[in-house]
Amino acid sequence: MQEQTLQLEQQSKLKEYEAAVEQLKSEQIRVQAEERRKTLSEETRQHQARAQYQDKLARQRYDDQLRQQQLLNEENLRKQEESVQKQEAMRRATVEREMELRHKNEMLRVERRQTILESIRTAGTLFGEGFRGFVTDWDKVTATVAGLTLLAVGIYSAKNATLVAGRYIEARLGKPSLVRETSRISLLEALRHPLQVSRRLLSKPQDALEGVVLSPSLEARVRDIAIATRNTKKNHSLYRNVLMYGPPGTGKTLFAKKLALHSGMDYAIMTGGDVAPMGRDGVTAVHKVFDWASTSRRGLLLFVDEADAFLRKRATEKISEDLRATLNAFLHRTGQHSSKFMLVLASNQPEQFDWAINDRIDEMVSFELPQREERERLVRMYFDKYVLKPATEGKQRLKLAQFDYGKKCSEIARLTEGMSGREISQLAVAWQAMAYASEDGVLTEAMMDARVQDAIQQHRQALQARTAQCRTPSIHTRNQLMQKPSSSPSMRSISCLVTLSVTK
């Protein structure tokens, strides 16, 4: 029993010890919770103090900006007032000077009038006496008539000779008014810029597809045309005429320039919209263009953009007599192939061409909108040209934030479905402009995404407007082509393709 009593005492002591340990643990937990609460309270107080300090700094900065802006406005207002006062003083001085000069001119005019009247009286008296003496002498009359006849013959001959020389000089040296842009070097340009002209003459032929992004099939097609044109130039053979049709901004004008430079030829660009407003002068202007093109020693690539503006069907009532005469002159000058110039037409609506134009065309190339691979190449090329190179060279106020450029270009190529190469180029230029407009000159990924969304929205609006405008004419043109027989099935197929493309 004593042993059991001892064990019970020991067990009670153990329980007391365990209770004390548990109480100690709970006390530690309470102390830790109290410390944590104090820490959180201190952090909250520090955050509030920091926020109040930042708000105070922002308010102070805003006040300083307002104060500086107010000072700047006052300075500008003072300068404007001074400028107005100076202009008013100058105006007054100018008015006074004009009044003084006007008074002097009036006095001189009165004196001159009196002098002229006296001279007229004296000349009349002398002329009357001289004419009376001239009429009475028959030998003088005969000599005078012979002299006037020889003078008239000389004036007529000199006038015709001047016209012939002027036409020759204009055909050889002068650029026709219809030609907007040309790489052909004139004598006047060679005298003004000899270094640039010599550098252009010594430059090597460029690749026909340098800077031009096309689909693989179209790239192979136009490369064959470039090789054939270059070999034609070397062998002095007859050039073939080409028609390039498709949506705007797909690289037709750019390829025409590259084709001329690749072949060692000069290029000249004219727009069909410039011909119609010329009226009766259109026939003369067209003949001047072809006369000027025939004098090229290197061969000339004549690129007619928006050719359907004046090469439309002659059977329609909408075409005027002057435009019909201009079209006839164009058909007359392009009736046979030439070894002096190559004709390249570009159009967005080739179904509007006159039927005789199709007989002048040897190659028809369709420029379609770029697919995803071509769009990605375009985005990378223009991003490197307008953003990456200026940012890395450090010559301009342009910086680029850190992000995955390749992934971003692939994403933009996926989002810009249906856009042309020109629209993608304008998008890259817009990125550059956004960086210039920013405070620090840094182009971020968010800025690029915002501009891409704006471009997509604008493209959709333009596409809807174009579809609403072209749906009815396309159906009418298709019905007209189905009713009227054509001598060329290829032109009808072009019309159907364009109609389906616009509808899509």
Phi, psi and omega in degrees: 000324175295321179296316179296320178299318178297318179296320179295321178296317178298317179297320179295321177297319178299316180297319177298320180295316178297321179296321178294321179296317180296320178296321178296320179296314180297325178294319177297318179298318179297318180295319179296319179297320179295319178296319180296320179296318177297320180297314179298320179296319179293319178296319178298318179296319179295318178299317179296319179295318179296317180296318178297322180292317178295319178297321178296318178296318180297318179295320179294318178297319179295319177297319178296319179296317178298319180295316178296320180295321179294318177296319179295319178296319178296320178295318178295319179297319179296318179295321179295319178297316178298319179296319179296318179296318178297317179296321178295320178294319178295321180296317178298315179298321179294319179295317179297318179295319179297319179297319179295314180295323179296319178297316178297319180295323178296318179295317179295323180295320178296315179297319181294322180296319179295320179296318180296318179298317178295321179295321179296318179297314180295317181295322178298318179296313180294321181294320178297314178295319179294319180294323179295318178290326181291320181292326181286344180255108184291326180298319178295322179296316180297314180297323180293317179298317179296320179294319178294324178296314178297323179295319178296318178298319180295318180296316180297317180294317180295323179296313179295320179295322178295320179296316180296316179294321178296317178296321179294316181293320179295321179290328184272318190247318187283146176272131179298156183291334180285339183279116180276323184215140179208152174261001180289134185268124177266166180295321179294320178293322178295325178286327181283316185233075183293325181292315179295321180294317178294324177294322178291324180289327181271357181290148180278153178299138181269163174290137184294337183248019178289120182080004179249122181252116181228169175291157183302318181293315179292324178297318177295322181294311183288333177293322175298319178297320180295318179295317180296321179293320179294318178292325175298320178295319181293322184269003178056043180263188182273133180281150177259144182271144187233140172244124177246121183231155180151180181298156178291151177081018182261006172102020182290311180294319180297318179293325179298317177296314180296324179296318178295314180294324179293324183273358182077023181255166169269154177238152176222132184246126174230157183245135180295334179292344179278347186277315185300316180293349182284341177065234182291335179285355182296321180297313179296320180295320179295317178296324178295321180298313183287327174297318178294321179292327182287345180268004181285131178278329181272351187091140185237132173262107181268108182258120181252104178276147183051049185295334181291352180292330178231358178257029183282173185298134178283342183285340182286153181278347183285340183277137181276169180292322179295318179291326177294320177294322177296318177297320178296321177295320178297317178295325179294319183282343180249019181292332181233154177291152184232151174263004180259325183218156178239130183263125178234117180256145176229138183205148172266343181225076183292347179290347180273356181294150172292152185296332180289338180294326181297332178289340180273350186264131178257329181228134176239120185240128180263121177260107181265168176294145183293140175278189188295319180296317179293322178296321179295321176296320179294316180298316180296319182295312181286328175296319178292324184284314189262342185238304190291313180296311177300328181286323182279329180287331177076012180276344182239166179278073184211126177230162184232129179290167182273113172199173183282102184293317181297317179295321180294320178296320177295320178295318179294322177297326178288325183281334186268041179292134180091352180276151179270173178296326178293321179294322178293322176297318177296327177295318178294321177295325178294324175300315179298318180294323178295322178293321178294327183280343181286164183290317183261358179073022183256128176267117181258169179294323179295322178296320178296317180296320180296318180290326177296318179296320177297318180295321178296318179297316178296322179295320179294319179295317179295323180293320177296317179295319180293322179293318179295328182279327188260353185294311182294312177299327181293319179294319180296317180295322180295318178295323179294321179292326179288329181277322185264124180291146180237149179280355183227111177291338182292321180294323177295321178295324177298316180299316180296319180296317180295320179296316179295322180295317179295317180298318178297000000 
